[in-house]
């Protein structure tokens, strides 16, 4: 984990030295950054894999891929952020779950290609470095990386006074994984007649929070600490539910999967077509799965159309698996073993590369 401010003495105009106290006055506390950085090794130790070389704190993370384990390894990379879900974390002053959200979202994005997550790097941008916020974020990142078998090998924490309002921060990341070339889940095996299996989400995951916040706080006038009997929780607790990690299910089912789609921003309409071959359409049957209460509440409270709900939110389905109908029972058994509900929500038909609802 590196920091933007790396030295205790910087050069200013015409070569004059700027003391650390002057830099602190300007809003960048190098000593605090160094103190926090010194405690990172213990926090991320449980995420490390045998392939990791060196230690946290260098200019770059080192990962020695064991090529003996693969015939034709293909590296798979992705990057993403948590979006305006961070506004909920800031408002509740609870920052451990968004770190988990970030890892799990990125893990899922490469899992849909059949890739095993290898290592992860994060970026945290803050106006003023807060030890409590920083430590909670890192704890969440480390927890989720350890659960996914993904090494947290580095990152960047930037102190940017004047860039963020008090208490605000940004959180983004990059992940790298690996898959055998002949095992890439690219959708080429998808055929008309295949079944579409939906894996249940835990809630909003990390998408649609701008609309959710508009509906809940501007239109419905609720507060984060208000309890909602329909949700069985406060609105804040519901909105901070952690994005689910589907890699354990996909890892066991890779041999029988024809294609997969992570249902994130764009919902069903934008994500499923990304894996469909030409002349294949996805028919989704409404009412074939349990729509979580939070989505019904948002639709009713905001007067949002069915089409917009299905384009913005995951609607209770966080991952779609496309399989031969003969593999459905086995796939549902694996999902159940990992504590995830699954539903047959549709099928593949001949047609344009699009999603249709029935």
C-alpha positions as a Python dict, from the first residue, in 0.01 Angstrom:
ca = {
    (1, 'X'): (0, 0, 0),
    (2, 'X'): (167, 320, -112),
    (3, 'X'): (83, 681, -30),
    (4, 'X'): (96, 982, -259),
    (5, 'X'): (309, 1176, -10),
    (6, 'X'): (628, 972, 17),
    (7, 'X'): (894, 1197, 169),
    (8, 'X'): (918, 1402, 485),
    (9, 'X'): (1079, 1699, 311),
    (10, 'X'): (951, 1842, -17),
    (11, 'X'): (1093, 2113, -241),
    (12, 'X'): (888, 2425, -300),
    (13, 'X'): (933, 2742, -505),
    (14, 'X'): (1296, 2815, -607),
    (15, 'X'): (1422, 2508, -422),
    (16, 'X'): (1318, 2623, -75),
    (17, 'X'): (1243, 2341, 165),
    (18, 'X'): (888, 2302, 289),
    (19, 'X'): (878, 2155, 639),
    (20, 'X'): (650, 1870, 725),
    (21, 'X'): (452, 2098, 959),
    (22, 'X'): (383, 2334, 669),
    (23, 'X'): (267, 2043, 455),
    (24, 'X'): (44, 1926, 740),
    (25, 'X'): (-102, 2275, 760),
    (26, 'X'): (-175, 2247, 389),
    (27, 'X'): (-379, 1934, 464),
    (28, 'X'): (-137, 1644, 403),
    (29, 'X'): (-18, 1458, 712),
    (30, 'X'): (280, 1245, 605),
    (31, 'X'): (358, 1122, 955),
    (32, 'X'): (6, 990, 1000),
    (33, 'X'): (25, 823, 659),
    (34, 'X'): (352, 655, 756),
    (35, 'X'): (203, 537, 1085),
    (36, 'X'): (-98, 383, 913),
    (37, 'X'): (118, 229, 644),
    (38, 'X'): (336, 61, 906),
    (39, 'X'): (34, -129, 1037),
    (40, 'X'): (-75, -268, 701),
    (41, 'X'): (139, -582, 697),
    (42, 'X'): (-49, -742, 982),
    (43, 'X'): (-386, -654, 835),
    (44, 'X'): (-322, -802, 491),
    (45, 'X'): (-107, -1100, 593),
    (46, 'X'): (-407, -1337, 590),
    (47, 'X'): (-474, -1250, 223),
    (48, 'X'): (-130, -1342, 90),
    (49, 'X'): (-72, -1635, -143),
    (50, 'X'): (253, -1830, -200),
    (51, 'X'): (302, -1646, -531),
    (52, 'X'): (335, -1308, -361),
    (53, 'X'): (693, -1177, -345),
    (54, 'X'): (824, -892, -135),
    (55, 'X'): (611, -706, 116),
    (56, 'X'): (349, -434, 135),
    (57, 'X'): (484, -80, 101),
    (58, 'X'): (701, -101, -209),
    (59, 'X'): (655, 91, -532),
    (60, 'X'): (480, -208, -686),
    (61, 'X'): (333, -544, -588),
    (62, 'X'): (513, -859, -700),
    (63, 'X'): (328, -1177, -799),
    (64, 'X'): (511, -1476, -951),
    (65, 'X'): (254, -1671, -1151),
    (66, 'X'): (327, -2044, -1130),
    (67, 'X'): (305, -2125, -1501),
    (68, 'X'): (359, -2495, -1428),
    (69, 'X'): (-2, -2512, -1309),
    (70, 'X'): (-140, -2404, -1648),
    (71, 'X'): (-115, -2510, -2010),
    (72, 'X'): (-215, -2176, -2163),
    (73, 'X'): (-279, -1925, -1885),
    (74, 'X'): (-472, -1610, -1974),
    (75, 'X'): (-465, -1318, -1732),
    (76, 'X'): (-800, -1149, -1673),
    (77, 'X'): (-819, -797, -1528),
    (78, 'X'): (-1093, -560, -1423),
    (79, 'X'): (-1141, -244, -1223),
    (80, 'X'): (-1439, -89, -1054),
    (81, 'X'): (-1561, 128, -769),
    (82, 'X'): (-1833, 131, -504),
    (83, 'X'): (-2017, 433, -643),
    (84, 'X'): (-2258, 639, -436),
    (85, 'X'): (-2305, 357, -186),
    (86, 'X'): (-2015, 537, -21),
    (87, 'X'): (-2259, 815, 69),
    (88, 'X'): (-2444, 569, 292),
    (89, 'X'): (-2122, 452, 456),
    (90, 'X'): (-2018, 811, 525),
    (91, 'X'): (-2358, 905, 663),
    (92, 'X'): (-2357, 606, 900),
    (93, 'X'): (-1984, 637, 974),
    (94, 'X'): (-1948, 266, 901),
    (95, 'X'): (-1680, 181, 647),
    (96, 'X'): (-1591, -190, 679),
    (97, 'X'): (-1862, -323, 448),
    (98, 'X'): (-1776, -108, 144),
    (99, 'X'): (-1432, -266, 132),
    (100, 'X'): (-1597, -607, 108),
    (101, 'X'): (-1834, -473, -159),
    (102, 'X'): (-1545, -358, -371),
    (103, 'X'): (-1358, -689, -358),
    (104, 'X'): (-1664, -905, -421),
    (105, 'X'): (-1782, -691, -712),
    (106, 'X'): (-1442, -719, -879),
    (107, 'X'): (-1412, -1092, -807),
    (108, 'X'): (-1751, -1150, -971),
    (109, 'X'): (-1655, -946, -1277),
    (110, 'X'): (-1369, -1180, -1361),
    (111, 'X'): (-1543, -1492, -1230),
    (112, 'X'): (-1795, -1464, -1514),
    (113, 'X'): (-1505, -1544, -1748),
    (114, 'X'): (-1411, -1845, -1535),
    (115, 'X'): (-1108, -1670, -1386),
    (116, 'X'): (-960, -1746, -1047),
    (117, 'X'): (-882, -1421, -860),
    (118, 'X'): (-506, -1382, -799),
    (119, 'X'): (-435, -1035, -663),
    (120, 'X'): (-605, -708, -584),
    (121, 'X'): (-496, -344, -556),
    (122, 'X'): (-700, -59, -414),
    (123, 'X'): (-715, 319, -437),
    (124, 'X'): (-848, 533, -151),
    (125, 'X'): (-875, 908, -208),
    (126, 'X'): (-951, 1132, 93),
    (127, 'X'): (-953, 1503, 161),
    (128, 'X'): (-816, 1439, 508),
    (129, 'X'): (-672, 1107, 619),
    (130, 'X'): (-886, 949, 893),
    (131, 'X'): (-723, 655, 1076),
    (132, 'X'): (-1061, 512, 1179),
    (133, 'X'): (-1204, 523, 827),
    (134, 'X'): (-882, 397, 670),
    (135, 'X'): (-853, 102, 910),
    (136, 'X'): (-1215, 0, 861),
    (137, 'X'): (-1184, 9, 482),
    (138, 'X'): (-864, -199, 489),
    (139, 'X'): (-1024, -447, 730),
    (140, 'X'): (-1311, -496, 486),
    (141, 'X'): (-1080, -533, 187),
    (142, 'X'): (-865, -787, 372),
    (143, 'X'): (-1164, -989, 493),
    (144, 'X'): (-1313, -1024, 147),
    (145, 'X'): (-978, -1089, -24),
    (146, 'X'): (-902, -1368, 224),
    (147, 'X'): (-1245, -1524, 164),
    (148, 'X'): (-1193, -1511, -213),
    (149, 'X'): (-836, -1647, -199),
    (150, 'X'): (-715, -1322, -355),
    (151, 'X'): (-395, -1151, -238),
    (152, 'X'): (-415, -785, -139),
    (153, 'X'): (-70, -682, -262),
    (154, 'X'): (-79, -304, -271),
    (155, 'X'): (-257, 14, -357),
    (156, 'X'): (-263, 388, -314),
    (157, 'X'): (-399, 613, -42),
    (158, 'X'): (-409, 972, -160),
    (159, 'X'): (-450, 1273, 67),
    (160, 'X'): (-617, 1533, -155),
    (161, 'X'): (-723, 1837, 47),
    (162, 'X'): (-969, 2050, -144),
    (163, 'X'): (-1077, 1764, -370),
    (164, 'X'): (-1330, 1604, -135),
    (165, 'X'): (-1583, 1748, 107),
    (166, 'X'): (-1521, 1680, 476),
    (167, 'X'): (-1567, 1311, 550),
    (168, 'X'): (-1599, 1207, 185),
    (169, 'X'): (-1366, 968, 6),
    (170, 'X'): (-1346, 754, -307),
    (171, 'X'): (-1273, 383, -325),
    (172, 'X'): (-1178, 197, -644),
    (173, 'X'): (-968, -106, -731),
    (174, 'X'): (-805, -332, -985),
    (175, 'X'): (-814, -711, -979),
    (176, 'X'): (-615, -966, -1180),
    (177, 'X'): (-707, -1332, -1223),
    (178, 'X'): (-618, -1627, -1445),
    (179, 'X'): (-802, -1881, -1656),
    (180, 'X'): (-695, -2152, -1899),
    (181, 'X'): (-747, -2033, -2256),
    (182, 'X'): (-971, -2331, -2342),
    (183, 'X'): (-1180, -2278, -2028),
    (184, 'X'): (-1274, -1912, -2082),
    (185, 'X'): (-1647, -1863, -2035),
    (186, 'X'): (-1707, -1644, -2339),
    (187, 'X'): (-2064, -1751, -2417),
    (188, 'X'): (-1976, -1937, -2736),
    (189, 'X'): (-2135, -2255, -2598),
    (190, 'X'): (-2473, -2091, -2540),
    (191, 'X'): (-2749, -2248, -2750),
    (192, 'X'): (-3127, -2206, -2783),
    (193, 'X'): (-3290, -2427, -2523),
    (194, 'X'): (-3034, -2354, -2252),
    (195, 'X'): (-3175, -2274, -1910),
    (196, 'X'): (-3111, -1944, -1734),
    (197, 'X'): (-3042, -1990, -1366),
    (198, 'X'): (-3051, -1685, -1138),
    (199, 'X'): (-2848, -1669, -816),
    (200, 'X'): (-3004, -1456, -543),
    (201, 'X'): (-2850, -1124, -448),
    (202, 'X'): (-2817, -995, -93),
    (203, 'X'): (-2975, -661, -182),
    (204, 'X'): (-2879, -367, -403),
    (205, 'X'): (-2514, -484, -409),
    (206, 'X'): (-2324, -181, -548),
    (207, 'X'): (-2555, -44, -817),
    (208, 'X'): (-2852, 187, -836),
    (209, 'X'): (-2775, 387, -522),
    (210, 'X'): (-2825, 726, -685),
    (211, 'X'): (-3184, 636, -771),
    (212, 'X'): (-3237, 454, -440),
    (213, 'X'): (-3119, 758, -243),
    (214, 'X'): (-3343, 987, -450),
    (215, 'X'): (-3649, 770, -384),
    (216, 'X'): (-3586, 699, -16),
    (217, 'X'): (-3457, 1032, 108),
    (218, 'X'): (-3603, 1291, -131),
    (219, 'X'): (-3939, 1134, -217),
    (220, 'X'): (-4023, 904, 75),
    (221, 'X'): (-3847, 1125, 332),
    (222, 'X'): (-3715, 832, 537),
    (223, 'X'): (-3397, 838, 746),
    (224, 'X'): (-3116, 585, 757),
    (225, 'X'): (-3186, 496, 1120),
    (226, 'X'): (-3562, 448, 1061),
    (227, 'X'): (-3673, 87, 1106),
    (228, 'X'): (-3875, -67, 823),
    (229, 'X'): (-4085, -370, 915),
    (230, 'X'): (-4105, -478, 552),
    (231, 'X'): (-3726, -495, 537),
    (232, 'X'): (-3684, -629, 890),
    (233, 'X'): (-3403, -378, 939),
    (234, 'X'): (-3325, -9, 934),
    (235, 'X'): (-3288, 150, 593),
    (236, 'X'): (-2920, 204, 665),
    (237, 'X'): (-2857, -162, 747),
    (238, 'X'): (-3041, -269, 433),
    (239, 'X'): (-2846, -34, 210),
    (240, 'X'): (-2510, -149, 350),
    (241, 'X'): (-2570, -520, 293),
    (242, 'X'): (-2254, -663, 141),
    (243, 'X'): (-2230, -743, -229),
    (244, 'X'): (-2234, -1123, -259),
    (245, 'X'): (-1932, -1319, -388),
    (246, 'X'): (-2037, -1585, -643),
    (247, 'X'): (-1691, -1716, -728),
    (248, 'X'): (-1720, -2029, -505),
    (249, 'X'): (-2028, -2140, -701),
    (250, 'X'): (-1881, -2061, -1042),
    (251, 'X'): (-1553, -2233, -953),
    (252, 'X'): (-1734, -2563, -890),
    (253, 'X'): (-1957, -2533, -1195),
    (254, 'X'): (-1710, -2409, -1458),
    (255, 'X'): (-1713, -2743, -1639),
    (256, 'X'): (-2088, -2724, -1712),
    (257, 'X'): (-2145, -2352, -1757),
    (258, 'X'): (-2220, -2219, -2106),
    (259, 'X'): (-2210, -1856, -1998),
    (260, 'X'): (-2249, -1624, -1701),
    (261, 'X'): (-2345, -1262, -1643),
    (262, 'X'): (-2288, -1044, -1337),
    (263, 'X'): (-2604, -837, -1290),
    (264, 'X'): (-2468, -494, -1202),
    (265, 'X'): (-2531, -147, -1349),
    (266, 'X'): (-2764, -190, -1647),
    (267, 'X'): (-2949, -477, -1482),
    (268, 'X'): (-3079, -762, -1697),
    (269, 'X'): (-3110, -557, -2016),
    (270, 'X'): (-2746, -451, -2045),
    (271, 'X'): (-2554, -735, -1880),
    (272, 'X'): (-2701, -1059, -2014),
    (273, 'X'): (-2657, -963, -2385),
    (274, 'X'): (-2283, -919, -2322),
    (275, 'X'): (-2244, -1298, -2316),
    (276, 'X'): (-2503, -1397, -2577),
    (277, 'X'): (-2387, -1520, -2920),
    (278, 'X'): (-2554, -1400, -3237),
    (279, 'X'): (-2909, -1520, -3298),
    (280, 'X'): (-2968, -1590, -2929),
    (281, 'X'): (-3210, -1403, -2705),
    (282, 'X'): (-3265, -1441, -2333),
    (283, 'X'): (-3628, -1484, -2226),
    (284, 'X'): (-3676, -1391, -1860),
    (285, 'X'): (-3997, -1499, -1691),
    (286, 'X'): (-4124, -1242, -1445),
    (287, 'X'): (-4244, -1391, -1118),
    (288, 'X'): (-4003, -1685, -1138),
    (289, 'X'): (-3791, -1565, -846),
    (290, 'X'): (-3836, -1386, -515),
    (291, 'X'): (-3798, -1011, -567),
    (292, 'X'): (-3646, -873, -248),
    (293, 'X'): (-3862, -630, -43),
    (294, 'X'): (-3621, -339, -96),
    (295, 'X'): (-3694, -340, -470),
    (296, 'X'): (-4072, -348, -424),
    (297, 'X'): (-4040, -62, -177),
    (298, 'X'): (-3829, 146, -417),
    (299, 'X'): (-4062, 86, -709),
    (300, 'X'): (-4374, 177, -515),
    (301, 'X'): (-4216, 470, -331),
    (302, 'X'): (-4066, 621, -644),
    (303, 'X'): (-4329, 525, -900),
    (304, 'X'): (-4055, 357, -1108),
    (305, 'X'): (-4158, 154, -1413),
    (306, 'X'): (-4086, -218, -1443),
    (307, 'X'): (-3847, -157, -1732),
    (308, 'X'): (-3644, 103, -1543),
    (309, 'X'): (-3629, -116, -1232),
    (310, 'X'): (-3495, -403, -1441),
    (311, 'X'): (-3239, -177, -1608),
    (312, 'X'): (-3110, -7, -1292),
    (313, 'X'): (-3130, -275, -1021),
    (314, 'X'): (-3048, -645, -995),
    (315, 'X'): (-3404, -710, -868),
    (316, 'X'): (-3283, -990, -639),
    (317, 'X'): (-3069, -1174, -897),
    (318, 'X'): (-2699, -1096, -865),
    (319, 'X'): (-2559, -1352, -1107),
    (320, 'X'): (-2700, -1539, -1405),
    (321, 'X'): (-2575, -1884, -1506),
    (322, 'X'): (-2663, -2026, -1848),
    (323, 'X'): (-2654, -2407, -1856),
    (324, 'X'): (-2785, -2708, -2037),
    (325, 'X'): (-3123, -2801, -1884),
    (326, 'X'): (-2973, -3134, -1775),
    (327, 'X'): (-2726, -2947, -1551),
    (328, 'X'): (-2982, -2733, -1367),
    (329, 'X'): (-3035, -2967, -1074),
    (330, 'X'): (-2660, -3008, -1014),
    (331, 'X'): (-2603, -2633, -1039),
    (332, 'X'): (-2880, -2559, -790),
    (333, 'X'): (-2735, -2814, -550),
    (334, 'X'): (-2395, -2640, -560),
    (335, 'X'): (-2555, -2299, -505),
    (336, 'X'): (-2753, -2433, -210),
    (337, 'X'): (-2438, -2582, -57),
    (338, 'X'): (-2289, -2231, -60),
    (339, 'X'): (-2596, -2083, 105),
    (340, 'X'): (-2728, -1911, -208),
    (341, 'X'): (-3083, -1946, -335),
    (342, 'X'): (-3123, -2013, -705),
    (343, 'X'): (-3412, -1999, -947),
    (344, 'X'): (-3476, -2107, -1305),
    (345, 'X'): (-3572, -1763, -1436),
    (346, 'X'): (-3582, -1818, -1811),
    (347, 'X'): (-3436, -1978, -2120),
    (348, 'X'): (-3235, -1903, -2432),
    (349, 'X'): (-3432, -1872, -2756),
    (350, 'X'): (-3351, -1793, -3116),
    (351, 'X'): (-3367, -1424, -3189),
    (352, 'X'): (-3180, -1097, -3166),
    (353, 'X'): (-2912, -1063, -2901),
    (354, 'X'): (-3134, -908, -2635),
    (355, 'X'): (-3334, -967, -2318),
    (356, 'X'): (-3707, -1023, -2343),
    (357, 'X'): (-3949, -1040, -2052),
    (358, 'X'): (-4256, -1260, -2042),
}
